Amino acid sequence: MINLILVTLSENDKRIIFALLIGIILIIALVGYLSYLLVRLVKWQGRKIETLTADAVNTKVIIDPKHLRRYGTKKNWAMYFKQAIPPLIIAAVGVIVLIIRNSIYNDFSYNPFSIENGFGTLIFTFKFSGELTGNEYDLIRFSKIVVDNYPHFIPEAWGGYVVAPCFMVSGVWYFLVASSLLGRTIHLEILCRNKFEKEMINPNSPQSQNPNPNNQNPNNL
């Protein structure tokens, strides 16, 4: 059946289908690799919460999971706000440039990713359609596969060339920041459950006997 379908396809159709298959394989591989990196990032950022709370725990300033959760949450969100500033600044630059561009051209419906006068002019786009004939000898025929846009530069698209990269970079960056926040939050909960487990089971442990040698009030953390 596949051989019969391939016979009915033109050479141009076959080349484009082959290119699309290669593209799909590369996308699947890229998504898998990015997912792997994301998991590593979450685990790495999760371990950072141990570093942020280590001094308070080791000096017995924090004596129970409740205070550890409260203290760790403060440290976690402080790091989040610090990490979120750069992508938000980049996004703000993109918004400002977009407003300036729209004001100059008096066009507030402008799409910075457009293939006509935006960032899309720098990428390949395709138009294709598959005709389902119902004939076993000519089941699917891609008769209208054409390159809709070749990468080219036009001065009128300057706004898209600035705004679109700002939005894409800030979006990816902020996604990583938010993922890091989630990773630290999950690890903090695990830490709160496990850190004091031995002390809770064994009331005669050193930490239970001398929970706060520095006489500091955990409620002030």
C-alpha positions as MATLAB code, in Angstrom:
seq = 'MINLILVTLSENDKRIIFALLIGIILIIALVGYLSYLLVRLVKWQGRKIETLTADAVNTKVIIDPKHLRRYGTKKNWAMYFKQAIPPLIIAAVGVIVLIIRNSIYNDFSYNPFSIENGFGTLIFTFKFSGELTGNEYDLIRFSKIVVDNYPHFIPEAWGGYVVAPCFMVSGVWYFLVASSLLGRTIHLEILCRNKFEKEMINPNSPQSQNPNPNNQNPNNL';
ca = [
       0.000    0.000    0.000;
       2.780    2.447    0.918;
       4.589    1.684   -2.350;
       1.410    2.379   -4.306;
       0.980    5.694   -2.531;
       4.595    6.688   -3.197;
       4.199    5.923   -6.900;
       1.398    8.472   -7.189;
       3.463   11.243   -5.603;
       5.554   13.631   -7.623;
       9.268   14.030   -6.917;
       8.597   17.440   -5.379;
       5.971   15.917   -3.066;
       8.396   13.186   -1.990;
      11.160   15.680   -1.230;
       8.856   17.858    0.831;
       7.386   14.879    2.703;
      10.914   13.653    3.462;
      11.882   17.112    4.731;
       8.757   17.247    6.901;
       9.514   13.820    8.385;
      13.063   14.878    9.192;
      11.683   18.048   10.759;
       9.210   16.064   12.890;
      11.962   13.708   14.068;
      14.187   16.648   14.979;
      11.335   18.329   16.850;
      10.596   15.146   18.832;
      14.298   14.776   19.671;
      14.523   18.448   20.666;
      11.427   18.217   22.875;
      12.809   15.110   24.561;
      16.170   16.740   25.210;
      14.559   19.941   26.488;
      12.340   17.882   28.796;
      15.445   16.154   30.150;
      17.137   19.525   30.735;
      13.993   20.846   32.419;
      13.921   17.914   34.838;
      17.603   18.465   35.637;
      16.932   22.167   36.169;
      14.072   21.478   38.576;
      16.210   19.022   40.566;
      19.185   21.390   40.623;
      17.074   24.343   41.735;
      15.360   22.086   44.267;
      18.659   21.372   45.941;
      19.292   25.092   46.197;
      16.618   25.381   48.855;
      18.826   23.223   51.081;
      21.635   25.748   50.633;
      19.313   28.646   51.411;
      18.117   27.084   54.659;
      21.273   25.212   55.712;
      22.652   27.805   58.137;
      19.387   28.240   60.007;
      18.874   24.468   60.286;
      22.453   23.618   61.278;
      22.556   26.281   63.997;
      19.248   24.960   65.411;
      17.519   28.301   64.804;
      14.831   26.293   62.999;
      13.500   23.517   65.214;
      10.474   22.082   63.388;
       8.991   21.639   59.888;
       6.549   24.532   60.323;
       9.304   27.081   60.800;
      11.430   25.478   58.094;
       8.543   25.795   55.625;
       7.960   29.422   56.572;
      11.636   30.362   56.388;
      12.237   28.371   53.174;
       9.213   29.940   51.484;
      10.538   33.422   52.196;
      13.952   32.535   50.779;
      12.371   30.775   47.803;
      10.218   33.731   46.757;
      13.069   36.171   47.327;
      15.177   34.199   44.854;
      12.234   34.024   42.424;
      11.763   37.790   42.355;
      15.495   38.264   41.845;
      15.588   35.790   38.941;
      12.384   37.131   37.355;
      13.634   40.708   36.964;
      15.751   40.208   33.775;
      13.054   38.481   31.661;
      10.446   41.004   32.793;
      12.752   43.851   31.759;
      13.264   42.255   28.340;
       9.499   41.808   27.936;
       8.959   45.460   28.954;
      11.451   46.576   26.287;
       9.487   44.582   23.713;
       6.206   46.181   24.800;
       7.706   49.679   24.657;
       9.125   49.114   21.168;
       5.776   47.691   20.031;
       3.909   50.744   21.327;
       6.388   53.080   19.632;
       6.139   51.184   16.339;
       2.330   51.116   16.424;
       2.197   54.830   17.226;
       4.480   55.683   14.300;
       2.445   53.676   11.787;
      -0.895   54.247   13.562;
      -1.474   50.488   13.433;
      -2.405   48.956   16.787;
      -3.462   45.637   15.249;
       0.107   44.861   14.206;
       1.291   41.277   14.622;
       5.059   41.253   15.345;
       5.242   37.588   14.236;
       3.585   38.243   10.847;
       5.168   36.747    7.712;
       4.184   39.874    5.792;
       5.703   42.675    7.854;
       6.992   41.029   11.023;
       9.507   38.544   12.358;
       7.931   35.806   10.223;
       9.646   37.265    7.155;
      12.890   35.683    8.426;
      11.639   32.070    8.486;
      10.439   29.481    5.967;
       6.708   28.779    5.861;
       4.850   26.195    3.781;
       1.389   25.715    2.371;
       0.252   22.197    1.576;
      -2.944   20.186    1.268;
      -3.650   16.480    1.080;
      -6.454   15.188   -1.127;
      -8.111   12.006    0.189;
      -9.260   10.304   -3.016;
     -10.506    6.978   -1.633;
      -8.675    5.163   -4.416;
      -6.288    2.492   -3.131;
      -3.883    3.345   -5.953;
      -4.002    7.072   -5.291;
      -4.927    7.296   -1.630;
      -3.235   10.553   -0.640;
      -1.733   13.051   -3.035;
      -0.068   16.239   -1.905;
      -0.791   18.345   -4.942;
      -0.353   21.814   -3.436;
       2.843   21.874   -1.412;
       4.650   25.152   -1.926;
       7.040   27.357    0.007;
       4.871   30.207    1.196;
       7.710   32.404    2.420;
      11.469   32.524    1.978;
      13.577   34.334    4.592;
      13.973   37.951    3.551;
      14.486   41.313    5.204;
      12.146   44.281    4.828;
      12.637   47.644    6.584;
       8.954   47.911    7.543;
       9.304   44.838    9.739;
      11.896   46.429   12.063;
       9.406   46.425   14.925;
       8.850   42.678   14.625;
      12.587   42.038   14.450;
      12.950   43.642   17.880;
       9.658   42.792   19.584;
       9.363   39.104   18.638;
      12.848   38.105   19.916;
      12.195   40.074   23.127;
       8.949   38.198   23.707;
      10.444   34.801   22.846;
      13.564   35.231   24.981;
      11.648   36.649   27.938;
       9.003   33.926   27.636;
      11.538   31.077   27.674;
      13.573   32.749   30.424;
      10.532   33.353   32.618;
       9.369   29.770   32.059;
      12.714   28.543   33.405;
      12.429   30.908   36.375;
       8.913   29.670   37.147;
      10.064   26.050   36.784;
      12.892   26.756   39.224;
      10.399   28.190   41.703;
       8.278   25.059   41.387;
      11.311   22.800   41.827;
      12.409   24.599   44.990;
       8.848   24.550   46.357;
       8.514   20.787   45.835;
      11.918   20.121   47.361;
      11.089   22.336   50.325;
       8.031   20.225   51.104;
      10.137   17.071   50.882;
      12.743   18.676   53.124;
      10.117   19.671   55.684;
       8.853   16.085   55.894;
      12.261   14.407   56.075;
      14.569   16.819   57.887;
      13.056   16.399   61.353;
      11.789   12.845   60.936;
      14.446   11.249   63.186;
      14.045   13.896   65.867;
      10.274   13.444   65.899;
      10.642    9.670   66.242;
      13.411    9.866   68.831;
      12.703   12.560   71.430;
      16.085   11.867   73.086;
      18.040   13.039   70.030;
      20.531   15.898   70.534;
      18.382   18.294   68.559;
      15.347   17.555   70.704;
      17.315   18.061   73.895;
      18.916   21.299   72.733;
      16.675   22.702   70.028;
      17.709   26.344   70.111;
      21.068   26.998   71.791;
      21.300   30.515   70.413;
      18.028   31.490   72.123;
      16.641   32.858   68.879;
      12.934   32.917   68.238;
      12.036   30.949   65.088;
       8.876   33.037   64.728;
      11.055   35.977   63.774;
      12.467   34.182   60.726;
];
